[in-house]
Amino acid sequence: MAFPVNNRIPFVSILVLFILVSLAAGCRAEIGRVPAIYVFGDSTADVGNNNYLTGSGVAKANFPHNGIDFPSRRPTGRFSNAYNGIDFLAMHMGFKRSPPPSLSITGKSSIQTLRGSRGANFASAGSGILDTTGSTITLRKQASFIGSLVWEFKGHVEEVYNLGARKFGVVDVPPIGCCPYPRSLNPLGGCIDTLNELAQSFNQAVKDMMHGLSYTLGGFKYSIGSSYAVVQNIIKDPNALGIKEIKTACCGSGKFNGQSSCMPNSTICSNRHEFLFWDMLHPTHSTSKLAALAIYSGSQQFASPINFRQLVEDQS
């Protein structure tokens, strides 16, 4: 079954990976300490960059009910009821939360100008590996350009490596066919297998690419966290992790609350800690916390060839 994907939720943007980068600081950092992290990605990693962008087509989350469980109940631009996965990974690395959105740092908008800081978050909702992300592309056409996506992503990794990055934490693509929005398109309400198969193919290609770079780039260290495995594990046995609702979003409208974004007038659940999804595409604060823990210190099922903690502590 093939589903065209519209401008509102471009499939390619969902296939974005974010990277946590530890820049070489000229001397060895103490074990367990990350000198800085630089985040790249889409809405799953955005902590407010899009708040600074104008235009009717810019995806934003700086309004209720987003941020309802954030300190002071403040909508920050995160597509979450509170923190997202980047925040929790940063906490595990010794930070208070994600570094600030790059556009909030006056006069500093690139890694070169941010050297010496604790990092920045460049993630932007709706962004993608390709500069053309955002236009309508059918899944049939997309299944013939996974190779192009991986090639572009490889170029991005090499570019950041050339700026001094040596440690890369990558989070792969989740089973996006099981998000509330794709489910709402399926008459039977199930996951859309085609989307999940594309995600798996892309994830494998990225894993192969990163493995290859570890042989060609001196000092290159990496870990790939599997959000795909985390979400599948939750769906398989949600009760074991305190999750009770895996299909319907906490905030939204329509079938599975998956037919519109979370808006001030949307239906919202009260037991948010029991929901897998916050809105039509994004996880709740609770899900992000579970995912970050599994990726940071879990087994190779959730992060390989080493987990993020081992990546942080590696001094070789």
Phi, psi and omega per residue, in radians:
M1 nan 2.271 -3.100
A2 -1.960 2.340 3.115
F3 -2.142 2.144 3.022
P4 -1.212 2.629 -3.124
V5 -2.016 2.249 -3.006
N6 -1.568 3.126 -3.097
N7 -1.105 -0.486 -3.065
R8 -1.134 -0.659 3.141
I9 -2.352 1.362 -3.121
P10 -1.149 2.239 -3.099
F11 -1.044 -0.689 -3.081
V12 -1.108 -0.600 -3.128
S13 -1.158 -0.520 3.111
I14 -1.236 -0.398 3.131
L15 -1.477 0.310 3.115
V16 -1.452 2.453 3.012
L17 -1.827 2.575 2.994
F18 -1.850 2.669 -3.072
I19 -2.130 2.285 2.964
L20 -1.688 2.134 -3.017
V21 -2.046 2.207 3.005
S22 -1.760 1.963 -3.104
L23 -1.416 2.429 3.077
A24 -1.045 2.296 -3.036
A25 -1.907 0.228 3.100
G26 1.543 -0.297 3.077
C27 -2.586 2.826 -3.086
R28 -1.276 2.296 3.074
A29 -1.373 2.685 3.106
E30 -1.111 2.686 -3.080
I31 -1.012 2.315 3.092
G32 1.506 -0.118 -3.119
R33 -1.801 2.223 3.077
V34 -1.741 2.097 -3.103
P35 -1.158 -0.607 -3.129
A36 -2.861 2.643 3.018
I37 -2.249 2.430 3.130
Y38 -2.157 2.159 -2.992
V39 -1.922 2.345 3.095
F40 -2.240 2.354 3.124
G41 2.971 -2.785 -3.088
D42 -1.985 -2.577 -3.049
S43 -1.142 -0.378 3.107
T44 -1.229 -0.290 -3.107
A45 -2.091 -0.195 -3.093
D46 -1.116 2.279 3.091
V47 -2.061 0.317 3.040
G48 2.370 0.116 3.119
N49 -1.042 -0.694 -3.081
N50 -1.205 -0.230 3.046
N51 -1.078 -0.441 -3.055
Y52 -1.670 -0.016 -3.129
L53 -1.724 2.582 3.122
T54 -1.934 2.868 3.131
G55 2.066 2.525 -3.078
S56 -1.228 -0.374 -3.090
G57 -1.609 0.081 -3.103
V58 -1.444 2.180 3.112
A59 -1.291 2.250 -3.127
K60 -2.363 2.742 3.107
A61 -2.445 0.551 -3.103
N62 -1.662 0.754 3.122
F63 -2.626 2.790 3.110
P64 -1.086 2.683 0.104
H65 -1.558 0.094 3.083
N66 -0.998 2.454 3.116
G67 1.360 0.206 -3.070
I68 -1.065 -0.458 3.120
D69 -1.919 0.150 3.063
F70 -1.297 2.650 3.082
P71 -0.841 2.272 -3.074
S72 1.187 0.259 3.080
R73 0.941 0.787 -3.000
R74 -1.809 2.167 3.018
P75 -1.275 2.086 -3.008
T76 -1.823 -0.177 -3.004
G77 1.900 -0.100 3.040
R78 -1.351 2.429 3.085
F79 -1.513 1.248 -3.036
S80 -2.861 2.834 3.028
N81 -1.337 -0.254 3.070
A82 -2.726 -1.883 -3.141
Y83 -1.506 2.796 3.027
N84 -1.954 -3.116 -3.062
G85 -1.060 -0.608 3.113
I86 -1.081 -0.718 3.117
D87 -1.010 -0.814 -3.085
F88 -1.218 -0.665 3.073
L89 -1.105 -0.710 3.109
A90 -1.110 -0.678 3.099
M91 -1.062 -0.748 3.115
H92 -1.075 -0.481 -3.122
M93 -1.563 0.059 3.073
G94 1.778 0.102 3.127
F95 -1.675 2.803 3.112
K96 -1.192 -0.685 3.093
R97 -2.937 -2.914 3.080
S98 -0.955 2.597 2.984
P99 -1.067 2.815 -3.059
P100 -1.187 2.759 3.064
P101 -1.045 2.384 -3.055
S102 -1.030 -0.590 -3.091
L103 -1.287 -0.169 3.109
S104 -1.556 -0.165 -3.115
I105 -1.641 1.791 -3.023
T106 -0.931 2.161 3.041
G107 1.332 0.089 -3.121
K108 -2.242 1.969 -3.064
S109 -2.329 0.225 3.126
S110 -2.536 2.844 -3.140
I111 -1.068 -0.694 -3.113
Q112 -0.977 -0.773 -3.086
T113 -1.424 -0.198 -3.122
L114 -1.759 0.065 3.093
R115 -0.996 2.405 -3.132
G116 1.670 -0.242 3.085
S117 -1.561 3.116 3.091
R118 -1.473 0.078 3.069
G119 2.073 -3.041 3.141
A120 -2.790 2.748 3.118
N121 -1.915 1.992 -3.124
F122 -1.668 -0.031 -3.044
A123 -1.056 2.486 -3.104
S124 -2.458 2.166 -3.136
A125 -0.991 2.281 3.136
G126 1.620 -0.096 -3.141
S127 -1.356 2.922 -3.137
G128 -2.671 3.015 3.128
I129 -1.094 -0.679 3.121
L130 -1.625 2.525 3.106
D131 -1.134 -0.316 -3.103
T132 -1.568 0.059 -3.141
T133 -0.974 2.369 3.109
G134 2.161 -0.319 3.104
S135 -1.551 2.818 -3.109
T136 -1.261 2.180 3.127
I137 -2.400 2.161 3.133
T138 -1.224 2.716 -3.132
L139 -1.093 -0.580 3.131
R140 -1.041 -0.770 3.129
K141 -1.183 -0.664 -3.101
Q142 -1.154 -0.653 -3.134
A143 -1.120 -0.160 3.037
S144 -1.788 0.003 3.068
F145 -2.183 0.524 3.014
I146 -1.059 -0.684 3.119
G147 -1.032 -0.686 3.130
S148 -1.152 -0.698 3.116
L149 -1.083 -0.809 -3.113
V150 -1.134 -0.675 3.119
W151 -1.092 -0.755 3.107
E152 -1.133 -0.745 -3.134
F153 -1.096 -0.697 3.091
K154 -1.017 -0.741 3.118
G155 -1.091 -0.675 3.112
H156 -1.131 -0.755 3.135
V157 -1.074 -0.795 -3.139
E158 -1.108 -0.648 -3.141
E159 -1.117 -0.768 3.137
V160 -1.226 -0.612 3.055
Y161 -1.035 -0.736 -3.127
N162 -1.179 -0.293 3.074
L163 -1.512 -0.087 3.095
G164 2.100 -0.101 3.135
A165 -1.199 2.440 3.121
R166 -2.240 -0.402 3.125
K167 -2.022 2.166 -3.068
F168 -2.134 2.127 3.006
G169 -1.861 2.097 -3.077
V170 -2.036 2.363 3.058
V171 -1.937 2.188 -3.027
D172 -1.382 -3.059 -3.064
V173 -1.476 2.278 3.129
P174 -1.312 3.042 3.068
P175 -1.268 1.379 -3.005
I176 -1.107 -0.341 3.098
G177 -1.204 -0.174 -3.138
C178 -1.793 0.036 3.079
C179 -1.212 2.730 -3.113
P180 -0.963 -0.672 -3.128
Y181 -1.109 -0.926 3.084
P182 -1.044 -0.679 3.108
R183 -1.035 -0.638 -3.115
S184 -1.163 -0.336 3.117
L185 -1.506 -0.263 -3.115
N186 -1.594 2.073 -3.116
P187 -0.957 -0.505 -3.129
L188 -1.589 -0.098 3.086
G189 1.372 0.124 -3.130
G190 -1.534 3.103 3.067
C191 -1.152 2.657 3.061
I192 -1.621 1.823 -3.014
D193 -1.069 -0.596 -3.125
T194 -1.016 -0.738 3.123
L195 -1.140 -0.731 -3.141
N196 -1.167 -0.632 3.112
E197 -1.161 -0.682 3.086
L198 -1.116 -0.733 3.120
A199 -1.078 -0.754 3.140
Q200 -1.126 -0.714 3.125
S201 -1.114 -0.758 3.123
F202 -1.119 -0.757 -3.130
N203 -1.064 -0.724 3.135
Q204 -1.160 -0.695 3.128
A205 -1.117 -0.691 3.110
V206 -1.180 -0.692 3.112
K207 -1.060 -0.768 3.114
D208 -1.117 -0.700 -3.129
M209 -1.145 -0.791 3.139
M210 -1.126 -0.668 3.096
H211 -1.068 -0.729 3.121
G212 -1.127 -0.706 3.137
L213 -1.128 -0.504 -3.133
S214 -1.150 -0.317 3.106
Y215 -1.647 -0.354 -3.044
T216 -1.849 -0.344 -3.115
L217 -1.916 2.058 -3.119
G218 -1.094 2.296 3.116
G219 1.315 0.104 -3.100
F220 -1.287 2.119 3.098
K221 -2.176 2.509 -3.105
Y222 -2.662 2.806 2.981
S223 -2.480 2.417 3.076
I224 -1.951 1.928 3.070
G225 -1.434 2.382 -3.071
S226 -1.783 1.617 3.027
S227 -1.159 -0.452 3.092
Y228 -1.056 -0.862 -3.124
A229 -1.150 -0.664 -3.133
V230 -1.093 -0.871 -3.100
V231 -1.156 -0.719 3.099
Q232 -1.077 -0.651 3.127
N233 -1.145 -0.689 3.103
I234 -1.156 -0.776 -3.136
I235 -1.097 -0.647 -3.109
K236 -1.181 -0.694 -3.109
D237 -2.536 1.236 -3.050
P238 -1.117 -0.651 -3.077
N239 -1.074 -0.558 -3.132
A240 -1.112 -0.364 -3.101
L241 -1.993 0.215 3.089
G242 1.389 0.247 3.114
I243 -1.734 2.318 -3.125
K244 -1.982 -0.380 -3.113
E245 -2.176 2.044 -3.073
I246 -1.990 -0.115 -3.084
K247 -1.873 -0.795 -3.045
T248 -1.590 2.408 3.093
A249 -1.314 2.652 3.103
C250 -1.189 -0.683 -3.063
C251 -2.205 2.263 -3.139
G252 2.745 -2.709 3.113
S253 -2.718 2.886 3.126
G254 1.356 -2.891 -3.116
K255 -1.021 2.228 -3.111
F256 1.011 0.325 -3.022
N257 0.927 0.521 -3.022
G258 -1.991 0.239 -3.077
Q259 -1.876 0.112 3.004
S260 -2.753 2.805 3.100
S261 -1.216 2.941 3.060
C262 -1.295 2.039 -3.095
M263 -2.155 2.911 -3.137
P264 -0.999 -0.506 -3.127
N265 -1.737 0.207 -3.113
S266 -1.347 2.761 2.973
T267 -1.198 2.387 -3.131
I268 -2.372 2.450 -3.128
C269 -1.454 2.777 3.100
S270 -1.688 -0.497 -3.118
N271 -1.682 1.072 -2.997
R272 -1.096 -0.498 -3.137
H273 -1.209 -0.188 -3.131
E274 -1.770 0.064 -3.117
F275 -1.815 2.423 3.036
L276 -1.270 -0.760 -3.056
F277 -1.917 2.390 3.046
W278 -1.395 -0.899 -3.137
D279 -2.324 -2.784 -3.012
M280 -1.087 -0.375 -3.074
L281 -2.391 -0.257 -2.959
H282 -1.989 2.620 -3.128
P283 -1.358 2.823 3.043
T284 -1.330 2.942 3.019
H285 -0.918 -0.786 -3.113
S286 -1.112 -0.746 3.120
T287 -1.135 -0.738 3.130
S288 -1.088 -0.652 3.117
K289 -1.124 -0.772 3.096
L290 -1.085 -0.782 -3.107
A291 -1.112 -0.776 -3.116
A292 -1.101 -0.691 3.125
L293 -1.118 -0.770 -3.135
A294 -1.130 -0.724 -3.113
I295 -1.267 -0.638 -3.082
Y296 -1.308 -0.740 -3.033
S297 -2.322 0.227 -3.096
G298 -1.493 -3.047 -3.113
S299 -1.330 3.102 -3.137
Q300 -1.182 -0.190 3.030
Q301 -1.129 -0.545 -3.051
F302 -1.915 -0.233 3.093
A303 -2.798 2.287 -3.112
S304 -2.621 2.773 0.018
P305 -1.271 -0.244 3.012
I306 -2.347 2.843 3.088
N307 -1.501 3.042 -3.061
F308 -1.117 -0.605 3.123
R309 -1.103 -0.762 3.116
Q310 -1.139 -0.596 3.087
L311 -1.129 -0.767 3.131
V312 -1.096 -0.712 -3.039
E313 -1.499 -0.167 -3.127
D314 -1.150 2.143 -3.133
Q315 -2.006 0.205 -3.112
S316 -1.330 nan nan
